[in-house]
C-alpha cells in the first residue's frame, strides 16, 4: 500500500498561517480529519507518495524542529506538535518538491539544496 507524506497549510482558525507535516494512506480522508480536529480550513501545499512515510515524516519533524509551533509549551520536556511556523522560503521549496522524489534521503537533499 502506498503512503503519502504531506504538508498542509491552515488558512483559518487558531493555526492560521501554520503548517502541519504528517503522513497518511488516504489523503482525502486525512484532510477532512484535520479540518475537523483543528477547526481550520486547511489545504495541501505538498503531498507525495513514498514507501517510507514514517522515516520521511520523522526526518521532516527533526529537520524543522526549530520551527515547531507549541502554543502551550513543551510536554514531557519536548515539543510534540506536528504544526510548524515555517518561513516562506522553506514553504516555497516544499511547494515545489518534484513528485518523482519518493525516497526520504532524496527529498531531504533536495529541500536542503534549495534552502542553502
Residue pairs with C-beta under 8 A, 6 or more apart in sequence:
1 25
2 25
2 49
2 50
2 51
3 23
3 24
3 25
3 49
3 50
3 51
3 52
3 53
3 54
4 23
4 24
4 25
4 27
4 47
4 48
4 49
4 50
4 53
5 21
5 22
5 23
5 47
5 48
5 50
5 53
5 56
5 57
5 60
6 20
6 21
6 22
6 23
6 24
6 27
6 30
6 44
6 46
6 47
6 48
7 19
7 20
7 21
7 44
7 45
7 46
7 47
7 94
8 19
8 20
8 22
8 31
8 34
8 42
8 43
8 44
8 45
9 17
9 18
9 19
9 42
9 43
9 45
9 91
10 16
10 17
10 18
10 19
10 20
10 38
10 40
10 41
10 42
10 83
11 40
11 41
11 42
11 43
12 40
12 41
13 38
13 39
13 40
13 41
14 38
14 39
14 40
14 71
15 38
15 40
15 69
15 83
16 40
17 85
18 69
18 83
18 84
18 85
19 45
19 83
19 84
19 85
19 86
19 91
19 94
20 34
20 38
20 42
20 82
20 83
20 84
21 57
21 60
21 61
21 64
21 82
21 84
22 30
22 34
22 57
22 82
23 53
23 54
23 56
23 57
24 30
24 53
27 44
27 47
31 42
31 43
31 44
34 40
34 42
35 41
35 42
45 91
45 94
45 95
46 94
46 95
46 97
48 97
48 99
48 101
48 102
48 107
49 99
49 102
50 56
50 102
50 103
50 104
50 107
51 102
52 103
52 104
55 104
56 104
56 107
56 108
59 104
59 108
60 108
61 82
63 108
63 111
64 84
64 86
64 90
65 79
67 84
67 85
67 86
67 87
67 90
68 79
68 81
68 83
68 84
68 85
69 81
69 83
69 84
69 85
70 79
70 80
70 81
74 80
86 94
89 115
90 111
90 115
93 110
93 111
93 114
93 115
94 111
96 114
97 107
97 110
97 111
98 110
101 107
101 110
